[in-house]
């Protein structure tokens, strides 16, 4: 079974790794749709991403749970989902089932959506805020 998930994955942290491992455990092959730098800027603002696409891709590729990374420029990965036709689409449990982009497509070919529990307190934005407010030295 092919599993698909997507995200910015800027400043990869332990919560990301556990999310990707959990996603991979739902199938045999994990494809990660990775937002391009321009896409991240549109979603997160002009100071993001912290790491460029090539760096984010290289870090994700080093994870044993990630089989393929596909970058996308669009606002959503819906066309990528349409082309890949995954059996399982995963998103974080902070999404409601009706909010998951591509859920209707995946259901139309008999696939399913899985909401993966997230780690409390784990976010790139929080990491950036902690770095900014940390005392020098």
Buried (B, 14 or more C-beta within 10 A) or exposed (E): EBBBBBBBBBBBBEBBBBBBBBBBEBBEBBBBBBBBBEBBBBEBEEEBBBBEBEEBBEBBEEBEBBBBBBBBEEEBBBEBBEEBBBBBBBBBEEBEEEEBBBBEBBEEEEBBBBBBEBBEEBBBEEBBEEEEEEEEE
